[in-house]
Amino acid sequence: MKKAFTKEWWLAAGMRALRTIAQTAIATIGTAVVMSDVNWIAVASASLLSGILSMLMSIAGLPELEDKTS
């Protein structure tokens, strides 16, 4: 496994975090019956928290950065 906090790690972890944020936002928005019922503060809060947790989980390792030996 490559070391954490390299340029490659930041790119991979950032992409994972962005996907996680988007998925959380979509799921949270989807709980409202109509768009006017969306609690945007809750969407932002949950999405931000999921992004932070994703970055923290990436410290444990990213499969994208695993050494591949042939």
PyMOL Python script that loads the backbone (N, CA, C, O; Angstrom):
from pymol import cmd

cmd.read_pdbstr("""\
ATOM      1  N   MET A   1       0.846  -1.184   0.000  1.00  0.00           N
ATOM      2  CA  MET A   1       0.000   0.000   0.000  1.00  0.00           C
ATOM      3  C   MET A   1       0.884   1.238   0.000  1.00  0.00           C
ATOM      4  O   MET A   1       1.881   1.305   0.719  1.00  0.00           O
ATOM      5  N   LYS A   2       0.514   2.193  -0.797  1.00  0.00           N
ATOM      6  CA  LYS A   2       1.258   3.449  -0.812  1.00  0.00           C
ATOM      7  C   LYS A   2       0.938   4.244   0.440  1.00  0.00           C
ATOM      8  O   LYS A   2      -0.096   4.050   1.080  1.00  0.00           O
ATOM      9  N   LYS A   3       1.839   5.130   0.765  1.00  0.00           N
ATOM     10  CA  LYS A   3       1.643   5.939   1.963  1.00  0.00           C
ATOM     11  C   LYS A   3       0.488   6.913   1.780  1.00  0.00           C
ATOM     12  O   LYS A   3       0.194   7.360   0.671  1.00  0.00           O
ATOM     13  N   ALA A   4      -0.156   7.226   2.895  1.00  0.00           N
ATOM     14  CA  ALA A   4      -1.238   8.216   2.877  1.00  0.00           C
ATOM     15  C   ALA A   4      -0.633   9.605   2.723  1.00  0.00           C
ATOM     16  O   ALA A   4       0.538   9.834   3.025  1.00  0.00           O
ATOM     17  N   PHE A   5      -1.444  10.498   2.258  1.00  0.00           N
ATOM     18  CA  PHE A   5      -1.120  11.918   2.138  1.00  0.00           C
ATOM     19  C   PHE A   5      -0.142  12.237   1.017  1.00  0.00           C
ATOM     20  O   PHE A   5       0.499  13.288   1.040  1.00  0.00           O
ATOM     21  N   THR A   6      -0.018  11.358   0.047  1.00  0.00           N
ATOM     22  CA  THR A   6       0.716  11.686  -1.161  1.00  0.00           C
ATOM     23  C   THR A   6      -0.241  12.378  -2.120  1.00  0.00           C
ATOM     24  O   THR A   6      -1.444  12.437  -1.865  1.00  0.00           O
ATOM     25  N   LYS A   7       0.282  12.895  -3.211  1.00  0.00           N
ATOM     26  CA  LYS A   7      -0.578  13.555  -4.203  1.00  0.00           C
ATOM     27  C   LYS A   7      -1.637  12.583  -4.727  1.00  0.00           C
ATOM     28  O   LYS A   7      -2.806  12.940  -4.872  1.00  0.00           O
ATOM     29  N   GLU A   8      -1.207  11.351  -5.010  1.00  0.00           N
ATOM     30  CA  GLU A   8      -2.146  10.341  -5.517  1.00  0.00           C
ATOM     31  C   GLU A   8      -3.220  10.026  -4.482  1.00  0.00           C
ATOM     32  O   GLU A   8      -4.388   9.842  -4.824  1.00  0.00           O
ATOM     33  N   TRP A   9      -2.812   9.966  -3.206  1.00  0.00           N
ATOM     34  CA  TRP A   9      -3.768   9.677  -2.150  1.00  0.00           C
ATOM     35  C   TRP A   9      -4.823  10.782  -2.068  1.00  0.00           C
ATOM     36  O   TRP A   9      -6.019  10.500  -1.995  1.00  0.00           O
ATOM     37  N   TRP A  10      -4.373  12.039  -2.082  1.00  0.00           N
ATOM     38  CA  TRP A  10      -5.312  13.155  -2.003  1.00  0.00           C
ATOM     39  C   TRP A  10      -6.299  13.137  -3.160  1.00  0.00           C
ATOM     40  O   TRP A  10      -7.487  13.398  -2.966  1.00  0.00           O
ATOM     41  N   LEU A  11      -5.816  12.828  -4.369  1.00  0.00           N
ATOM     42  CA  LEU A  11      -6.715  12.771  -5.530  1.00  0.00           C
ATOM     43  C   LEU A  11      -7.738  11.643  -5.382  1.00  0.00           C
ATOM     44  O   LEU A  11      -8.932  11.849  -5.599  1.00  0.00           O
ATOM     45  N   ALA A  12      -7.266  10.454  -5.013  1.00  0.00           N
ATOM     46  CA  ALA A  12      -8.174   9.313  -4.873  1.00  0.00           C
ATOM     47  C   ALA A  12      -9.156   9.521  -3.721  1.00  0.00           C
ATOM     48  O   ALA A  12     -10.349   9.257  -3.869  1.00  0.00           O
ATOM     49  N   ALA A  13      -8.667   9.987  -2.587  1.00  0.00           N
ATOM     50  CA  ALA A  13      -9.538  10.208  -1.427  1.00  0.00           C
ATOM     51  C   ALA A  13     -10.528  11.333  -1.711  1.00  0.00           C
ATOM     52  O   ALA A  13     -11.687  11.256  -1.303  1.00  0.00           O
ATOM     53  N   GLY A  14     -10.083  12.368  -2.401  1.00  0.00           N
ATOM     54  CA  GLY A  14     -10.976  13.474  -2.752  1.00  0.00           C
ATOM     55  C   GLY A  14     -12.091  13.042  -3.693  1.00  0.00           C
ATOM     56  O   GLY A  14     -13.241  13.448  -3.528  1.00  0.00           O
ATOM     57  N   MET A  15     -11.747  12.215  -4.683  1.00  0.00           N
ATOM     58  CA  MET A  15     -12.776  11.714  -5.604  1.00  0.00           C
ATOM     59  C   MET A  15     -13.783  10.838  -4.870  1.00  0.00           C
ATOM     60  O   MET A  15     -14.985  10.927  -5.121  1.00  0.00           O
ATOM     61  N   ARG A  16     -13.296   9.993  -3.966  1.00  0.00           N
ATOM     62  CA  ARG A  16     -14.206   9.168  -3.163  1.00  0.00           C
ATOM     63  C   ARG A  16     -15.122  10.037  -2.310  1.00  0.00           C
ATOM     64  O   ARG A  16     -16.325   9.787  -2.222  1.00  0.00           O
ATOM     65  N   ALA A  17     -14.547  11.059  -1.685  1.00  0.00           N
ATOM     66  CA  ALA A  17     -15.333  11.935  -0.818  1.00  0.00           C
ATOM     67  C   ALA A  17     -16.391  12.685  -1.630  1.00  0.00           C
ATOM     68  O   ALA A  17     -17.529  12.823  -1.181  1.00  0.00           O
ATOM     69  N   LEU A  18     -16.029  13.167  -2.812  1.00  0.00           N
ATOM     70  CA  LEU A  18     -17.013  13.870  -3.650  1.00  0.00           C
ATOM     71  C   LEU A  18     -18.160  12.953  -4.068  1.00  0.00           C
ATOM     72  O   LEU A  18     -19.321  13.364  -4.056  1.00  0.00           O
ATOM     73  N   ARG A  19     -17.841  11.726  -4.435  1.00  0.00           N
ATOM     74  CA  ARG A  19     -18.910  10.771  -4.787  1.00  0.00           C
ATOM     75  C   ARG A  19     -19.801  10.494  -3.576  1.00  0.00           C
ATOM     76  O   ARG A  19     -21.023  10.417  -3.707  1.00  0.00           O
ATOM     77  N   THR A  20     -19.202  10.347  -2.418  1.00  0.00           N
ATOM     78  CA  THR A  20     -19.969  10.089  -1.196  1.00  0.00           C
ATOM     79  C   THR A  20     -20.865  11.271  -0.865  1.00  0.00           C
ATOM     80  O   THR A  20     -22.020  11.083  -0.484  1.00  0.00           O
ATOM     81  N   ILE A  21     -20.348  12.490  -1.005  1.00  0.00           N
ATOM     82  CA  ILE A  21     -21.144  13.696  -0.756  1.00  0.00           C
ATOM     83  C   ILE A  21     -22.333  13.749  -1.701  1.00  0.00           C
ATOM     84  O   ILE A  21     -23.455  14.025  -1.277  1.00  0.00           O
ATOM     85  N   ALA A  22     -22.091  13.483  -2.985  1.00  0.00           N
ATOM     86  CA  ALA A  22     -23.176  13.514  -3.969  1.00  0.00           C
ATOM     87  C   ALA A  22     -24.232  12.447  -3.665  1.00  0.00           C
ATOM     88  O   ALA A  22     -25.429  12.721  -3.743  1.00  0.00           O
ATOM     89  N   GLN A  23     -23.798  11.244  -3.322  1.00  0.00           N
ATOM     90  CA  GLN A  23     -24.740  10.172  -3.012  1.00  0.00           C
ATOM     91  C   GLN A  23     -25.579  10.507  -1.785  1.00  0.00           C
ATOM     92  O   GLN A  23     -26.782  10.244  -1.757  1.00  0.00           O
ATOM     93  N   THR A  24     -24.948  11.082  -0.779  1.00  0.00           N
ATOM     94  CA  THR A  24     -25.679  11.460   0.434  1.00  0.00           C
ATOM     95  C   THR A  24     -26.680  12.561   0.149  1.00  0.00           C
ATOM     96  O   THR A  24     -27.806  12.522   0.644  1.00  0.00           O
ATOM     97  N   ALA A  25     -26.278  13.547  -0.647  1.00  0.00           N
ATOM     98  CA  ALA A  25     -27.187  14.640  -0.995  1.00  0.00           C
ATOM     99  C   ALA A  25     -28.398  14.106  -1.763  1.00  0.00           C
ATOM    100  O   ALA A  25     -29.534  14.486  -1.478  1.00  0.00           O
ATOM    101  N   ILE A  26     -28.157  13.239  -2.722  1.00  0.00           N
ATOM    102  CA  ILE A  26     -29.263  12.674  -3.506  1.00  0.00           C
ATOM    103  C   ILE A  26     -30.203  11.873  -2.616  1.00  0.00           C
ATOM    104  O   ILE A  26     -31.423  11.987  -2.734  1.00  0.00           O
ATOM    105  N   ALA A  27     -29.640  11.067  -1.729  1.00  0.00           N
ATOM    106  CA  ALA A  27     -30.476  10.265  -0.829  1.00  0.00           C
ATOM    107  C   ALA A  27     -31.264  11.148   0.130  1.00  0.00           C
ATOM    108  O   ALA A  27     -32.436  10.882   0.400  1.00  0.00           O
ATOM    109  N   THR A  28     -30.631  12.191   0.641  1.00  0.00           N
ATOM    110  CA  THR A  28     -31.312  13.075   1.594  1.00  0.00           C
ATOM    111  C   THR A  28     -32.405  13.880   0.903  1.00  0.00           C
ATOM    112  O   THR A  28     -33.492  14.050   1.455  1.00  0.00           O
ATOM    113  N   ILE A  29     -32.130  14.370  -0.286  1.00  0.00           N
ATOM    114  CA  ILE A  29     -33.146  15.116  -1.049  1.00  0.00           C
ATOM    115  C   ILE A  29     -34.310  14.195  -1.396  1.00  0.00           C
ATOM    116  O   ILE A  29     -35.470  14.607  -1.393  1.00  0.00           O
ATOM    117  N   GLY A  30     -33.978  12.941  -1.696  1.00  0.00           N
ATOM    118  CA  GLY A  30     -35.009  11.976  -2.083  1.00  0.00           C
ATOM    119  C   GLY A  30     -35.999  11.640  -0.986  1.00  0.00           C
ATOM    120  O   GLY A  30     -37.032  11.032  -1.265  1.00  0.00           O
ATOM    121  N   THR A  31     -35.718  12.018   0.250  1.00  0.00           N
ATOM    122  CA  THR A  31     -36.653  11.731   1.335  1.00  0.00           C
ATOM    123  C   THR A  31     -37.818  12.707   1.355  1.00  0.00           C
ATOM    124  O   THR A  31     -38.824  12.452   2.018  1.00  0.00           O
ATOM    125  N   ALA A  32     -37.699  13.819   0.641  1.00  0.00           N
ATOM    126  CA  ALA A  32     -38.784  14.812   0.602  1.00  0.00           C
ATOM    127  C   ALA A  32     -39.789  14.432  -0.479  1.00  0.00           C
ATOM    128  O   ALA A  32     -39.425  13.876  -1.515  1.00  0.00           O
ATOM    129  N   VAL A  33     -41.057  14.741  -0.222  1.00  0.00           N
ATOM    130  CA  VAL A  33     -42.107  14.434  -1.184  1.00  0.00           C
ATOM    131  C   VAL A  33     -42.016  15.384  -2.375  1.00  0.00           C
ATOM    132  O   VAL A  33     -42.122  14.947  -3.521  1.00  0.00           O
ATOM    133  N   VAL A  34     -41.824  16.657  -2.124  1.00  0.00           N
ATOM    134  CA  VAL A  34     -41.657  17.658  -3.184  1.00  0.00           C
ATOM    135  C   VAL A  34     -40.426  18.510  -2.858  1.00  0.00           C
ATOM    136  O   VAL A  34     -39.993  18.574  -1.707  1.00  0.00           O
ATOM    137  N   MET A  35     -39.874  19.156  -3.874  1.00  0.00           N
ATOM    138  CA  MET A  35     -38.647  19.935  -3.684  1.00  0.00           C
ATOM    139  C   MET A  35     -38.809  21.038  -2.645  1.00  0.00           C
ATOM    140  O   MET A  35     -37.842  21.401  -1.975  1.00  0.00           O
ATOM    141  N   SER A  36     -39.995  21.564  -2.506  1.00  0.00           N
ATOM    142  CA  SER A  36     -40.184  22.642  -1.528  1.00  0.00           C
ATOM    143  C   SER A  36     -40.116  22.124  -0.090  1.00  0.00           C
ATOM    144  O   SER A  36     -39.978  22.912   0.845  1.00  0.00           O
ATOM    145  N   ASP A  37     -40.212  20.804   0.090  1.00  0.00           N
ATOM    146  CA  ASP A  37     -40.131  20.213   1.429  1.00  0.00           C
ATOM    147  C   ASP A  37     -38.710  19.824   1.832  1.00  0.00           C
ATOM    148  O   ASP A  37     -38.493  19.335   2.941  1.00  0.00           O
ATOM    149  N   VAL A  38     -37.743  20.037   0.940  1.00  0.00           N
ATOM    150  CA  VAL A  38     -36.368  19.636   1.237  1.00  0.00           C
ATOM    151  C   VAL A  38     -35.789  20.536   2.325  1.00  0.00           C
ATOM    152  O   VAL A  38     -35.855  21.762   2.236  1.00  0.00           O
ATOM    153  N   ASN A  39     -35.234  19.919   3.331  1.00  0.00           N
ATOM    154  CA  ASN A  39     -34.546  20.649   4.393  1.00  0.00           C
ATOM    155  C   ASN A  39     -33.088  20.790   3.948  1.00  0.00           C
ATOM    156  O   ASN A  39     -32.272  19.894   4.166  1.00  0.00           O
ATOM    157  N   TRP A  40     -32.773  21.928   3.320  1.00  0.00           N
ATOM    158  CA  TRP A  40     -31.461  22.117   2.708  1.00  0.00           C
ATOM    159  C   TRP A  40     -30.338  22.154   3.736  1.00  0.00           C
ATOM    160  O   TRP A  40     -29.208  21.770   3.434  1.00  0.00           O
ATOM    161  N   ILE A  41     -30.635  22.606   4.931  1.00  0.00           N
ATOM    162  CA  ILE A  41     -29.617  22.600   5.985  1.00  0.00           C
ATOM    163  C   ILE A  41     -29.260  21.163   6.352  1.00  0.00           C
ATOM    164  O   ILE A  41     -28.086  20.844   6.543  1.00  0.00           O
ATOM    165  N   ALA A  42     -30.254  20.306   6.452  1.00  0.00           N
ATOM    166  CA  ALA A  42     -30.002  18.893   6.756  1.00  0.00           C
ATOM    167  C   ALA A  42     -29.234  18.225   5.613  1.00  0.00           C
ATOM    168  O   ALA A  42     -28.344  17.411   5.857  1.00  0.00           O
ATOM    169  N   VAL A  43     -29.573  18.562   4.376  1.00  0.00           N
ATOM    170  CA  VAL A  43     -28.865  18.003   3.220  1.00  0.00           C
ATOM    171  C   VAL A  43     -27.389  18.399   3.272  1.00  0.00           C
ATOM    172  O   VAL A  43     -26.506  17.554   3.120  1.00  0.00           O
ATOM    173  N   ALA A  44     -27.131  19.693   3.489  1.00  0.00           N
ATOM    174  CA  ALA A  44     -25.749  20.177   3.542  1.00  0.00           C
ATOM    175  C   ALA A  44     -24.993  19.559   4.712  1.00  0.00           C
ATOM    176  O   ALA A  44     -23.840  19.154   4.565  1.00  0.00           O
ATOM    177  N   SER A  45     -25.632  19.486   5.861  1.00  0.00           N
ATOM    178  CA  SER A  45     -24.991  18.944   7.053  1.00  0.00           C
ATOM    179  C   SER A  45     -24.641  17.468   6.873  1.00  0.00           C
ATOM    180  O   SER A  45     -23.513  17.057   7.147  1.00  0.00           O
ATOM    181  N   ALA A  46     -25.590  16.688   6.422  1.00  0.00           N
ATOM    182  CA  ALA A  46     -25.355  15.252   6.236  1.00  0.00           C
ATOM    183  C   ALA A  46     -24.307  15.008   5.151  1.00  0.00           C
ATOM    184  O   ALA A  46     -23.465  14.120   5.287  1.00  0.00           O
ATOM    185  N   SER A  47     -24.359  15.795   4.078  1.00  0.00           N
ATOM    186  CA  SER A  47     -23.410  15.627   2.984  1.00  0.00           C
ATOM    187  C   SER A  47     -21.997  15.985   3.421  1.00  0.00           C
ATOM    188  O   SER A  47     -21.049  15.268   3.101  1.00  0.00           O
ATOM    189  N   LEU A  48     -21.845  17.083   4.144  1.00  0.00           N
ATOM    190  CA  LEU A  48     -20.535  17.487   4.635  1.00  0.00           C
ATOM    191  C   LEU A  48     -19.967  16.444   5.594  1.00  0.00           C
ATOM    192  O   LEU A  48     -18.792  16.089   5.507  1.00  0.00           O
ATOM    193  N   LEU A  49     -20.797  15.961   6.497  1.00  0.00           N
ATOM    194  CA  LEU A  49     -20.351  14.936   7.441  1.00  0.00           C
ATOM    195  C   LEU A  49     -19.925  13.670   6.708  1.00  0.00           C
ATOM    196  O   LEU A  49     -18.917  13.061   7.066  1.00  0.00           O
ATOM    197  N   SER A  50     -20.672  13.268   5.693  1.00  0.00           N
ATOM    198  CA  SER A  50     -20.298  12.061   4.951  1.00  0.00           C
ATOM    199  C   SER A  50     -18.969  12.252   4.230  1.00  0.00           C
ATOM    200  O   SER A  50     -18.181  11.312   4.130  1.00  0.00           O
ATOM    201  N   GLY A  51     -18.714  13.457   3.728  1.00  0.00           N
ATOM    202  CA  GLY A  51     -17.435  13.729   3.080  1.00  0.00           C
ATOM    203  C   GLY A  51     -16.278  13.660   4.052  1.00  0.00           C
ATOM    204  O   GLY A  51     -15.225  13.107   3.733  1.00  0.00           O
ATOM    205  N   ILE A  52     -16.464  14.213   5.225  1.00  0.00           N
ATOM    206  CA  ILE A  52     -15.425  14.157   6.269  1.00  0.00           C
ATOM    207  C   ILE A  52     -15.159  12.712   6.676  1.00  0.00           C
ATOM    208  O   ILE A  52     -14.005  12.300   6.795  1.00  0.00           O
ATOM    209  N   LEU A  53     -16.212  11.951   6.888  1.00  0.00           N
ATOM    210  CA  LEU A  53     -16.049  10.543   7.271  1.00  0.00           C
ATOM    211  C   LEU A  53     -15.369   9.744   6.157  1.00  0.00           C
ATOM    212  O   LEU A  53     -14.569   8.851   6.437  1.00  0.00           O
ATOM    213  N   SER A  54     -15.678  10.056   4.914  1.00  0.00           N
ATOM    214  CA  SER A  54     -15.040   9.375   3.800  1.00  0.00           C
ATOM    215  C   SER A  54     -13.542   9.638   3.784  1.00  0.00           C
ATOM    216  O   SER A  54     -12.755   8.718   3.566  1.00  0.00           O
ATOM    217  N   MET A  55     -13.140  10.884   4.011  1.00  0.00           N
ATOM    218  CA  MET A  55     -11.713  11.209   4.056  1.00  0.00           C
ATOM    219  C   MET A  55     -11.030  10.477   5.207  1.00  0.00           C
ATOM    220  O   MET A  55      -9.923   9.963   5.045  1.00  0.00           O
ATOM    221  N   LEU A  56     -11.680  10.424   6.366  1.00  0.00           N
ATOM    222  CA  LEU A  56     -11.104   9.725   7.516  1.00  0.00           C
ATOM    223  C   LEU A  56     -10.974   8.223   7.245  1.00  0.00           C
ATOM    224  O   LEU A  56      -9.976   7.607   7.619  1.00  0.00           O
ATOM    225  N   MET A  57     -11.973   7.643   6.602  1.00  0.00           N
ATOM    226  CA  MET A  57     -11.915   6.224   6.280  1.00  0.00           C
ATOM    227  C   MET A  57     -10.831   5.926   5.254  1.00  0.00           C
ATOM    228  O   MET A  57     -10.272   4.830   5.242  1.00  0.00           O
ATOM    229  N   SER A  58     -10.533   6.887   4.398  1.00  0.00           N
ATOM    230  CA  SER A  58      -9.498   6.696   3.386  1.00  0.00           C
ATOM    231  C   SER A  58      -8.115   6.562   3.994  1.00  0.00           C
ATOM    232  O   SER A  58      -7.213   6.016   3.358  1.00  0.00           O
ATOM    233  N   ILE A  59      -7.930   7.047   5.204  1.00  0.00           N
ATOM    234  CA  ILE A  59      -6.639   6.912   5.873  1.00  0.00           C
ATOM    235  C   ILE A  59      -6.302   5.439   6.073  1.00  0.00           C
ATOM    236  O   ILE A  59      -5.132   5.058   6.040  1.00  0.00           O
ATOM    237  N   ALA A  60      -7.319   4.614   6.279  1.00  0.00           N
ATOM    238  CA  ALA A  60      -7.109   3.181   6.476  1.00  0.00           C
ATOM    239  C   ALA A  60      -6.601   2.502   5.216  1.00  0.00           C
ATOM    240  O   ALA A  60      -6.009   1.425   5.281  1.00  0.00           O
ATOM    241  N   GLY A  61      -6.829   3.123   4.081  1.00  0.00           N
ATOM    242  CA  GLY A  61      -6.339   2.556   2.825  1.00  0.00           C
ATOM    243  C   GLY A  61      -7.335   2.730   1.709  1.00  0.00           C
ATOM    244  O   GLY A  61      -8.547   2.769   1.923  1.00  0.00           O
ATOM    245  N   LEU A  62      -6.800   2.832   0.520  1.00  0.00           N
ATOM    246  CA  LEU A  62      -7.624   2.963  -0.677  1.00  0.00           C
ATOM    247  C   LEU A  62      -7.257   1.843  -1.644  1.00  0.00           C
ATOM    248  O   LEU A  62      -6.096   1.726  -2.033  1.00  0.00           O
ATOM    249  N   PRO A  63      -8.224   1.019  -2.038  1.00  0.00           N
ATOM    250  CA  PRO A  63      -7.928  -0.062  -2.970  1.00  0.00           C
ATOM    251  C   PRO A  63      -7.338   0.442  -4.286  1.00  0.00           C
ATOM    252  O   PRO A  63      -6.567  -0.269  -4.931  1.00  0.00           O
ATOM    253  N   GLU A  64      -7.693   1.664  -4.691  1.00  0.00           N
ATOM    254  CA  GLU A  64      -7.189   2.219  -5.935  1.00  0.00           C
ATOM    255  C   GLU A  64      -5.663   2.383  -5.902  1.00  0.00           C
ATOM    256  O   GLU A  64      -5.013   2.392  -6.948  1.00  0.00           O
ATOM    257  N   LEU A  65      -5.108   2.509  -4.714  1.00  0.00           N
ATOM    258  CA  LEU A  65      -3.686   2.772  -4.575  1.00  0.00           C
ATOM    259  C   LEU A  65      -2.883   1.562  -4.133  1.00  0.00           C
ATOM    260  O   LEU A  65      -1.681   1.663  -3.889  1.00  0.00           O
ATOM    261  N   GLU A  66      -3.547   0.412  -4.030  1.00  0.00           N
ATOM    262  CA  GLU A  66      -2.841  -0.799  -3.619  1.00  0.00           C
ATOM    263  C   GLU A  66      -1.770  -1.140  -4.663  1.00  0.00           C
ATOM    264  O   GLU A  66      -1.985  -0.973  -5.863  1.00  0.00           O
ATOM    265  N   ASP A  67      -0.623  -1.616  -4.189  1.00  0.00           N
ATOM    266  CA  ASP A  67       0.425  -2.056  -5.111  1.00  0.00           C
ATOM    267  C   ASP A  67      -0.080  -3.256  -5.892  1.00  0.00           C
ATOM    268  O   ASP A  67      -0.604  -4.220  -5.335  1.00  0.00           O
ATOM    269  N   LYS A  68       0.095  -3.162  -7.188  1.00  0.00           N
ATOM    270  CA  LYS A  68      -0.340  -4.273  -8.057  1.00  0.00           C
ATOM    271  C   LYS A  68       0.912  -4.961  -8.570  1.00  0.00           C
ATOM    272  O   LYS A  68       1.723  -4.360  -9.273  1.00  0.00           O
ATOM    273  N   THR A  69       1.058  -6.225  -8.210  1.00  0.00           N
ATOM    274  CA  THR A  69       2.194  -6.995  -8.700  1.00  0.00           C
ATOM    275  C   THR A  69       1.705  -8.015  -9.699  1.00  0.00           C
ATOM    276  O   THR A  69       0.673  -8.652  -9.489  1.00  0.00           O
ATOM    277  N   SER A  70       2.427  -8.175 -10.768  1.00  0.00           N
ATOM    278  CA  SER A  70       2.037  -9.135 -11.814  1.00  0.00           C
ATOM    279  C   SER A  70       2.725 -10.452 -11.613  1.00  0.00           C
ATOM    280  O   SER A  70       2.520 -11.381 -12.394  1.00  0.00           O
TER     281      SER A  70
END
""", "prot")
cmd.dss("prot")
cmd.show_as("cartoon", "prot")
cmd.util.cbc("prot")
cmd.orient("prot")
